[in-house]
Protein backbone atom coordinates (compact mmCIF):
# COMPACT_ATOMS: atom_id res chain seq x y z
CA UNK A 1 0.00 0.00 0.00
CA UNK A 2 2.84 2.35 0.90
CA UNK A 3 4.51 1.52 -2.44
CA UNK A 4 1.41 2.67 -4.40
CA UNK A 5 1.31 5.87 -2.39
CA UNK A 6 4.97 6.54 -3.12
CA UNK A 7 4.47 5.81 -6.83
CA UNK A 8 1.49 8.19 -6.91
CA UNK A 9 3.53 10.88 -5.19
CA UNK A 10 6.42 10.39 -7.62
CA UNK A 11 4.05 10.56 -10.62
CA UNK A 12 2.38 13.69 -9.33
CA UNK A 13 5.76 15.26 -8.62
CA UNK A 14 6.95 14.47 -12.15
CA UNK A 15 3.81 15.99 -13.67
CA UNK A 16 4.24 19.11 -11.53
CA UNK A 17 7.91 19.44 -12.52
CA UNK A 18 7.07 19.04 -16.23
CA UNK A 19 4.29 21.61 -15.95
CA UNK A 20 6.60 24.06 -14.17
CA UNK A 21 9.25 23.58 -16.88
CA UNK A 22 6.67 24.27 -19.61
CA UNK A 23 5.45 27.33 -17.76
CA UNK A 24 8.98 28.72 -17.49
CA UNK A 25 9.71 27.95 -21.15
CA UNK A 26 6.59 29.74 -22.39
CA UNK A 27 7.15 32.69 -20.06
CA UNK A 28 10.65 33.15 -21.50
CA UNK A 29 9.38 33.42 -25.11
CA UNK A 30 9.24 37.10 -26.09
CA UNK A 31 5.96 38.53 -27.30
CA UNK A 32 5.47 38.85 -31.03
CA UNK A 33 5.84 42.29 -32.55
CA UNK A 34 2.66 44.29 -32.93
CA UNK A 35 1.15 44.48 -36.38
CA UNK A 36 1.20 47.92 -37.95
CA UNK A 37 -2.28 49.46 -38.00
CA UNK A 38 -3.49 52.33 -40.16
CA UNK A 39 -6.77 53.95 -39.16
CA UNK A 40 -8.88 56.87 -40.24
CA UNK A 41 -9.99 59.31 -37.56
CA UNK A 42 -12.84 61.53 -38.74
CA UNK A 43 -14.42 64.43 -36.88
CA UNK A 44 -18.11 65.25 -36.79
CA UNK A 45 -19.23 66.61 -40.15
CA UNK A 46 -21.18 69.88 -40.12
CA UNK A 47 -22.41 71.23 -43.43
CA UNK A 48 -20.60 74.43 -44.41
CA UNK A 49 -17.52 73.71 -42.28
CA UNK A 50 -14.00 72.55 -43.10
CA UNK A 51 -12.88 69.45 -41.22
CA UNK A 52 -9.67 67.41 -41.14
CA UNK A 53 -9.57 63.63 -41.20
CA UNK A 54 -6.32 62.15 -39.94
CA UNK A 55 -4.75 58.97 -41.27
CA UNK A 56 -3.11 57.52 -38.17
CA UNK A 57 -0.46 54.82 -37.96
CA UNK A 58 0.46 52.68 -34.97
CA UNK A 59 3.43 50.39 -34.30
CA UNK A 60 5.31 50.85 -37.56
CA UNK A 61 8.93 49.74 -37.86
CA UNK A 62 11.47 51.18 -40.36
CA UNK A 63 8.88 52.96 -42.52
CA UNK A 64 10.38 54.41 -45.71
CA UNK A 65 7.57 54.92 -48.24
CA UNK A 66 3.92 54.23 -48.90
CA UNK A 67 0.66 55.10 -50.53
CA UNK A 68 -3.07 54.82 -49.93
CA UNK A 69 -6.31 55.88 -51.56
CA UNK A 70 -9.08 57.63 -49.69
CA UNK A 71 -12.57 57.09 -51.05
CA UNK A 72 -15.31 59.57 -50.16
CA UNK A 73 -18.75 60.79 -51.22
CA UNK A 74 -18.19 63.83 -53.51
CA UNK A 75 -21.79 64.96 -52.94
CA UNK A 76 -20.94 65.50 -49.26
CA UNK A 77 -17.19 66.23 -49.16
CA UNK A 78 -14.78 68.27 -51.27
CA UNK A 79 -11.01 67.88 -50.76
CA UNK A 80 -9.42 71.26 -50.03
CA UNK A 81 -5.99 70.32 -48.69
CA UNK A 82 -3.70 67.44 -47.74
CA UNK A 83 -1.11 68.16 -45.05
CA UNK A 84 2.01 66.22 -44.12
CA UNK A 85 1.94 63.91 -41.17
CA UNK A 86 4.45 63.22 -38.43
CA UNK A 87 5.73 60.07 -36.74
CA UNK A 88 7.71 60.48 -33.53
CA UNK A 89 8.62 64.06 -34.54
CA UNK A 90 9.72 63.22 -38.10
CA UNK A 91 7.69 64.93 -40.84
CA UNK A 92 6.02 62.75 -43.47
CA UNK A 93 6.08 64.72 -46.77
CA UNK A 94 3.06 63.82 -48.89
CA UNK A 95 2.05 64.25 -52.50
CA UNK A 96 -1.53 63.79 -53.59
CA UNK A 97 -3.84 63.89 -56.55
CA UNK A 98 -7.44 63.17 -57.36
CA UNK A 99 -7.91 59.84 -59.16
CA UNK A 100 -11.65 60.18 -59.78
CA UNK A 101 -14.20 62.53 -58.32
CA UNK A 102 -14.51 60.21 -55.33
CA UNK A 103 -10.92 58.98 -54.82
CA UNK A 104 -7.84 60.74 -53.51
CA UNK A 105 -4.38 59.11 -53.80
CA UNK A 106 -1.71 60.04 -51.25
CA UNK A 107 1.93 58.94 -51.65
CA UNK A 108 5.02 59.60 -49.56
CA UNK A 109 8.72 58.77 -49.60
CA UNK A 110 11.13 59.56 -46.79
CA UNK A 111 14.24 60.20 -48.86
CA UNK A 112 17.52 60.16 -47.01
CA UNK A 113 15.96 58.75 -43.89
CA UNK A 114 17.03 55.45 -42.38
CA UNK A 115 13.45 54.53 -41.52
CA UNK A 116 10.96 55.75 -38.97
CA UNK A 117 9.52 53.63 -36.19
CA UNK A 118 6.67 54.40 -33.84
CA UNK A 119 3.19 55.88 -34.08
CA UNK A 120 1.73 59.11 -35.43
CA UNK A 121 -0.04 60.49 -38.49
CA UNK A 122 0.65 59.77 -42.14
CA UNK A 123 -1.43 62.73 -43.34
CA UNK A 124 -4.23 65.16 -42.53
CA UNK A 125 -6.87 65.60 -45.22
CA UNK A 126 -8.96 68.76 -45.21
CA UNK A 127 -12.52 68.49 -46.47
CA UNK A 128 -15.16 71.12 -47.03
CA UNK A 129 -18.53 69.69 -46.04
CA UNK A 130 -20.70 70.70 -49.02
CA UNK A 131 -23.76 68.49 -48.56
CA UNK A 132 -25.59 66.26 -46.17
CA UNK A 133 -25.70 62.48 -46.16
CA UNK A 134 -23.15 59.74 -45.66
CA UNK A 135 -19.50 60.69 -46.17
CA UNK A 136 -18.44 57.08 -46.85
CA UNK A 137 -14.76 57.74 -46.00
CA UNK A 138 -12.72 54.60 -46.57
CA UNK A 139 -9.01 53.81 -46.90
CA UNK A 140 -8.20 51.60 -49.89
CA UNK A 141 -5.19 50.28 -51.87
CA UNK A 142 -2.79 50.88 -49.01
CA UNK A 143 0.84 49.84 -49.19
CA UNK A 144 3.72 50.59 -46.80
CA UNK A 145 7.38 49.79 -47.49
CA UNK A 146 10.35 49.53 -45.17
CA UNK A 147 13.98 50.54 -45.66
CA UNK A 148 14.76 47.21 -47.35
CA UNK A 149 12.01 47.75 -49.98
CA UNK A 150 9.83 45.06 -48.38
CA UNK A 151 6.12 45.44 -47.75
CA UNK A 152 5.18 46.10 -44.13
CA UNK A 153 2.40 43.81 -42.86
CA UNK A 154 -0.40 46.28 -42.18
CA UNK A 155 -3.98 46.17 -40.96
CA UNK A 156 -5.79 48.72 -43.20
CA UNK A 157 -9.25 50.10 -43.36
CA UNK A 158 -10.17 50.73 -39.76
CA UNK A 159 -12.48 53.74 -40.08
CA UNK A 160 -12.26 54.87 -36.46
CA UNK A 161 -9.19 55.27 -34.28
CA UNK A 162 -10.23 52.67 -31.72
CA UNK A 163 -7.95 50.10 -30.12
CA UNK A 164 -8.92 46.48 -30.76
CA UNK A 165 -7.77 44.28 -27.97
CA UNK A 166 -6.98 40.70 -28.83
CA UNK A 167 -7.80 38.31 -26.07
CA UNK A 168 -4.90 36.16 -25.00
CA UNK A 169 -4.82 33.50 -22.32
CA UNK A 170 -3.45 34.91 -19.10
CA UNK A 171 -2.89 33.68 -15.60
CA UNK A 172 -6.45 32.33 -15.44
CA UNK A 173 -5.43 29.52 -17.79
CA UNK A 174 -2.29 28.83 -15.75
CA UNK A 175 -4.25 28.69 -12.48
CA UNK A 176 -6.85 26.41 -14.08
CA UNK A 177 -4.12 24.00 -15.18
CA UNK A 178 -2.48 24.09 -11.73
CA UNK A 179 -5.89 23.39 -10.17
CA UNK A 180 -6.46 20.49 -12.56
CA UNK A 181 -3.09 18.99 -11.64
CA UNK A 182 -3.88 19.42 -7.94
CA UNK A 183 -7.22 17.62 -8.36
CA UNK A 184 -5.48 14.86 -10.31
CA UNK A 185 -2.94 14.41 -7.49
CA UNK A 186 -5.65 14.38 -4.79
CA UNK A 187 -7.61 11.73 -6.70
CA UNK A 188 -4.47 9.63 -7.16
CA UNK A 189 -3.60 9.82 -3.45
CA UNK A 190 -7.13 9.06 -2.32
CA UNK A 191 -7.15 5.84 -4.37
CA UNK A 192 -3.89 4.69 -2.77
One Martini backbone bead per residue (centre of mass of N, CA, C, O) as a GRO file, in nm:
protein
  192
    1UNK     BB    1   0.058   0.063  -0.021
    2UNK     BB    2   0.304   0.249   0.007
    3UNK     BB    3   0.404   0.212  -0.285
    4UNK     BB    4   0.160   0.351  -0.427
    5UNK     BB    5   0.196   0.623  -0.286
    6UNK     BB    6   0.481   0.678  -0.393
    7UNK     BB    7   0.410   0.660  -0.696
    8UNK     BB    8   0.201   0.889  -0.691
    9UNK     BB    9   0.396   1.107  -0.592
   10UNK     BB   10   0.599   1.083  -0.824
   11UNK     BB   11   0.400   1.143  -1.056
   12UNK     BB   12   0.306   1.419  -0.953
   13UNK     BB   13   0.586   1.546  -0.946
   14UNK     BB   14   0.650   1.514  -1.247
   15UNK     BB   15   0.414   1.679  -1.353
   16UNK     BB   16   0.488   1.941  -1.204
   17UNK     BB   17   0.768   1.977  -1.331
   18UNK     BB   18   0.677   1.987  -1.626
   19UNK     BB   19   0.488   2.226  -1.595
   20UNK     BB   20   0.700   2.427  -1.492
   21UNK     BB   21   0.881   2.412  -1.742
   22UNK     BB   22   0.670   2.513  -1.943
   23UNK     BB   23   0.612   2.781  -1.807
   24UNK     BB   24   0.900   2.893  -1.833
   25UNK     BB   25   0.929   2.867  -2.140
   26UNK     BB   26   0.681   3.053  -2.216
   27UNK     BB   27   0.777   3.305  -2.050
   28UNK     BB   28   1.054   3.342  -2.228
   29UNK     BB   29   0.888   3.419  -2.463
   30UNK     BB   30   0.858   3.656  -2.672
   31UNK     BB   31   0.673   3.882  -2.796
   32UNK     BB   32   0.514   3.974  -3.053
   33UNK     BB   33   0.491   4.186  -3.285
   34UNK     BB   34   0.324   4.439  -3.381
   35UNK     BB   35   0.088   4.537  -3.586
   36UNK     BB   36   0.032   4.742  -3.826
   37UNK     BB   37  -0.180   5.039  -3.806
   38UNK     BB   38  -0.442   5.184  -4.003
   39UNK     BB   39  -0.632   5.486  -3.950
   40UNK     BB   40  -0.948   5.668  -3.942
   41UNK     BB   41  -1.000   6.002  -3.831
   42UNK     BB   42  -1.321   6.148  -3.777
   43UNK     BB   43  -1.509   6.407  -3.763
   44UNK     BB   44  -1.759   6.599  -3.735
   45UNK     BB   45  -2.013   6.677  -3.968
   46UNK     BB   46  -2.060   7.015  -4.095
   47UNK     BB   47  -2.227   7.205  -4.279
   48UNK     BB   48  -1.987   7.449  -4.405
   49UNK     BB   49  -1.734   7.307  -4.313
   50UNK     BB   50  -1.398   7.243  -4.205
   51UNK     BB   51  -1.227   6.930  -4.210
   52UNK     BB   52  -1.012   6.680  -4.043
   53UNK     BB   53  -0.859   6.394  -4.149
   54UNK     BB   54  -0.683   6.123  -4.000
   55UNK     BB   55  -0.394   5.929  -4.071
   56UNK     BB   56  -0.316   5.663  -3.874
   57UNK     BB   57  -0.025   5.520  -3.699
   58UNK     BB   58   0.077   5.195  -3.566
   59UNK     BB   59   0.356   5.017  -3.512
   60UNK     BB   60   0.604   5.103  -3.680
   61UNK     BB   61   0.886   4.971  -3.889
   62UNK     BB   62   1.093   5.119  -4.102
   63UNK     BB   63   0.975   5.354  -4.256
   64UNK     BB   64   0.979   5.488  -4.612
   65UNK     BB   65   0.703   5.413  -4.773
   66UNK     BB   66   0.384   5.511  -4.947
   67UNK     BB   67   0.025   5.430  -4.994
   68UNK     BB   68  -0.313   5.573  -5.052
   69UNK     BB   69  -0.662   5.559  -5.058
   70UNK     BB   70  -0.946   5.792  -5.061
   71UNK     BB   71  -1.276   5.745  -5.007
   72UNK     BB   72  -1.567   5.943  -5.117
   73UNK     BB   73  -1.837   6.171  -5.104
   74UNK     BB   74  -1.886   6.430  -5.339
   75UNK     BB   75  -2.172   6.534  -5.219
   76UNK     BB   76  -2.027   6.604  -4.925
   77UNK     BB   77  -1.717   6.616  -5.021
   78UNK     BB   78  -1.424   6.841  -5.037
   79UNK     BB   79  -1.111   6.874  -5.134
   80UNK     BB   80  -0.858   7.120  -4.998
   81UNK     BB   81  -0.637   6.939  -4.833
   82UNK     BB   82  -0.293   6.815  -4.777
   83UNK     BB   83  -0.109   6.710  -4.501
   84UNK     BB   84   0.143   6.644  -4.325
   85UNK     BB   85   0.294   6.427  -4.123
   86UNK     BB   86   0.384   6.245  -3.805
   87UNK     BB   87   0.664   6.055  -3.662
   88UNK     BB   88   0.825   6.107  -3.390
   89UNK     BB   89   0.890   6.413  -3.530
   90UNK     BB   90   0.869   6.314  -3.825
   91UNK     BB   91   0.818   6.411  -4.129
   92UNK     BB   92   0.553   6.356  -4.381
   93UNK     BB   93   0.580   6.376  -4.707
   94UNK     BB   94   0.325   6.473  -4.940
   95UNK     BB   95   0.140   6.345  -5.216
   96UNK     BB   96  -0.137   6.448  -5.439
   97UNK     BB   97  -0.440   6.312  -5.603
   98UNK     BB   98  -0.696   6.287  -5.824
   99UNK     BB   99  -0.858   6.019  -5.967
  100UNK     BB  100  -1.144   6.085  -5.893
  101UNK     BB  101  -1.420   6.227  -5.754
  102UNK     BB  102  -1.386   5.978  -5.506
  103UNK     BB  103  -1.054   5.986  -5.523
  104UNK     BB  104  -0.757   5.977  -5.318
  105UNK     BB  105  -0.404   6.009  -5.362
  106UNK     BB  106  -0.138   5.904  -5.139
  107UNK     BB  107   0.212   5.989  -5.118
  108UNK     BB  108   0.537   5.863  -4.986
  109UNK     BB  109   0.892   5.971  -4.918
  110UNK     BB  110   1.187   5.910  -4.714
  111UNK     BB  111   1.439   6.069  -4.795
  112UNK     BB  112   1.737   5.999  -4.624
  113UNK     BB  113   1.609   5.784  -4.444
  114UNK     BB  114   1.637   5.507  -4.205
  115UNK     BB  115   1.372   5.514  -4.071
  116UNK     BB  116   1.054   5.479  -3.912
  117UNK     BB  117   0.941   5.457  -3.571
  118UNK     BB  118   0.600   5.411  -3.460
  119UNK     BB  119   0.371   5.682  -3.401
  120UNK     BB  120   0.098   5.858  -3.593
  121UNK     BB  121   0.091   6.055  -3.893
  122UNK     BB  122   0.054   6.059  -4.240
  123UNK     BB  123  -0.216   6.248  -4.259
  124UNK     BB  124  -0.407   6.546  -4.353
  125UNK     BB  125  -0.752   6.591  -4.447
  126UNK     BB  126  -0.923   6.839  -4.614
  127UNK     BB  127  -1.273   6.924  -4.576
  128UNK     BB  128  -1.559   7.021  -4.738
  129UNK     BB  129  -1.888   7.060  -4.635
  130UNK     BB  130  -2.147   7.043  -4.900
  131UNK     BB  131  -2.331   6.816  -4.764
  132UNK     BB  132  -2.563   6.569  -4.708
  133UNK     BB  133  -2.485   6.262  -4.552
  134UNK     BB  134  -2.276   6.023  -4.649
  135UNK     BB  135  -1.924   6.003  -4.663
  136UNK     BB  136  -1.764   5.727  -4.705
  137UNK     BB  137  -1.498   5.680  -4.561
  138UNK     BB  138  -1.205   5.513  -4.719
  139UNK     BB  139  -0.952   5.290  -4.714
  140UNK     BB  140  -0.728   5.217  -4.996
  141UNK     BB  141  -0.462   5.076  -5.145
  142UNK     BB  142  -0.249   4.994  -4.933
  143UNK     BB  143   0.112   5.080  -4.885
  144UNK     BB  144   0.407   4.964  -4.715
  145UNK     BB  145   0.759   5.050  -4.675
  146UNK     BB  146   1.076   4.970  -4.615
  147UNK     BB  147   1.428   4.998  -4.619
  148UNK     BB  148   1.420   4.703  -4.795
  149UNK     BB  149   1.164   4.699  -4.992
  150UNK     BB  150   0.940   4.595  -4.799
  151UNK     BB  151   0.652   4.490  -4.694
  152UNK     BB  152   0.423   4.597  -4.457
  153UNK     BB  153   0.240   4.463  -4.222
  154UNK     BB  154  -0.111   4.562  -4.257
  155UNK     BB  155  -0.387   4.719  -4.103
  156UNK     BB  156  -0.662   4.814  -4.287
  157UNK     BB  157  -0.965   5.016  -4.269
  158UNK     BB  158  -0.997   5.167  -4.016
  159UNK     BB  159  -1.248   5.420  -3.940
  160UNK     BB  160  -1.147   5.415  -3.640
  161UNK     BB  161  -0.961   5.518  -3.345
  162UNK     BB  162  -0.957   5.205  -3.226
  163UNK     BB  163  -0.893   4.972  -3.000
  164UNK     BB  164  -0.796   4.625  -3.045
  165UNK     BB  165  -0.842   4.361  -2.846
  166UNK     BB  166  -0.666   4.076  -2.783
  167UNK     BB  167  -0.721   3.773  -2.673
  168UNK     BB  168  -0.536   3.624  -2.404
  169UNK     BB  169  -0.393   3.406  -2.223
  170UNK     BB  170  -0.356   3.390  -1.883
  171UNK     BB  171  -0.353   3.315  -1.551
  172UNK     BB  172  -0.616   3.153  -1.560
  173UNK     BB  173  -0.500   2.911  -1.714
  174UNK     BB  174  -0.278   2.838  -1.517
  175UNK     BB  175  -0.463   2.794  -1.267
  176UNK     BB  176  -0.633   2.572  -1.396
  177UNK     BB  177  -0.399   2.371  -1.437
  178UNK     BB  178  -0.311   2.355  -1.143
  179UNK     BB  179  -0.585   2.256  -1.038
  180UNK     BB  180  -0.595   1.997  -1.209
  181UNK     BB  181  -0.341   1.871  -1.087
  182UNK     BB  182  -0.437   1.870  -0.795
  183UNK     BB  183  -0.680   1.685  -0.841
  184UNK     BB  184  -0.523   1.449  -0.954
  185UNK     BB  185  -0.352   1.401  -0.697
  186UNK     BB  186  -0.584   1.354  -0.499
  187UNK     BB  187  -0.704   1.112  -0.644
  188UNK     BB  188  -0.453   0.933  -0.634
  189UNK     BB  189  -0.423   0.933  -0.318
  190UNK     BB  190  -0.714   0.823  -0.248
  191UNK     BB  191  -0.662   0.537  -0.392
  192UNK     BB  192  -0.409   0.443  -0.202
   0.00000   0.00000   0.00000
